[in-house]
Amino acid sequence: MLADPKNADGQFGKITKAHIKKAMDKRAATPNAANNLLKTFSHLFKWAVEAEHLETNPVAGVSKVSVKSDGFHTWTVDQVEKFRAHHKLGTKPRLAIDILLFLGLRRSDAVVVGRQHMKDELISLRTGKTGAWVYLPVFKQLRESIEATPTGDLAFLTTEKGKPFSSAASFGNWFAKQCKAAGLPDECRAHGLRKAGATIAADEGATAHELMAMFGWSRLAMAEVYTKEADKKKLARGASERLSNRM
């Protein structure tokens, strides 16, 4: 008789794909636990097949449970201010966060944008991921950061050796070190600044169409993720204020 997978005395040679799927289904409410179980089974049966205890691996074809996630950590305003306070105006890390935040660019676009894209205080750029054109005004804070920092001939952002970053990933790794130097938690990464910019802009009253234009989104639903959250905050604030006034 086959025991439950939790039972160490169970006969593993009799475990089938159906048993594994059933064990996964029992843990559907805790997807990470289910996936850890699958990982354990995977190592066990890989060894069993290689050692010729089994002819086939029952784990083959069993998929992981999907884990819902909000994606990359969205920086708070305090975290942005902490980074900018540590990395002073005129430094490469300061220019990097200013470009990511005030232009809302992905890493892959942030490492290529340069003076050739800027004319009359406006940056015009075809984004690498979607091919959409974005037209981004260069306001005072970003302009001062660009003017105060040594930049490359074609790219604003360069390595400590003055060369363009070889890839978005290499820039991301470098930026992660700058976050650590500023005393920020590990989840603060370049990715999250794009989300932070959209969140802050929406909280300050930016419309969905304004966000679409800035971030190069083609679907209204993407922008409405941020404007709806901002609206919920405003509505909750209004309800709380009415309750406070009444009491």
PyMOL commands that set and color helices and strands:
alter all, ss='L'
color gray80, all
select helices_A, chain A and resi 12-14+17-26+31-50+77-86+92-103+107-110+115-117+140-148+168-181+190-203+208-215+220-246
alter helices_A, ss='H'
color red, helices_A
select strands_A, chain A and resi 118-119+122-126+133-137
alter strands_A, ss='S'
color yellow, strands_A
deselect
rebuild
show_as cartoon
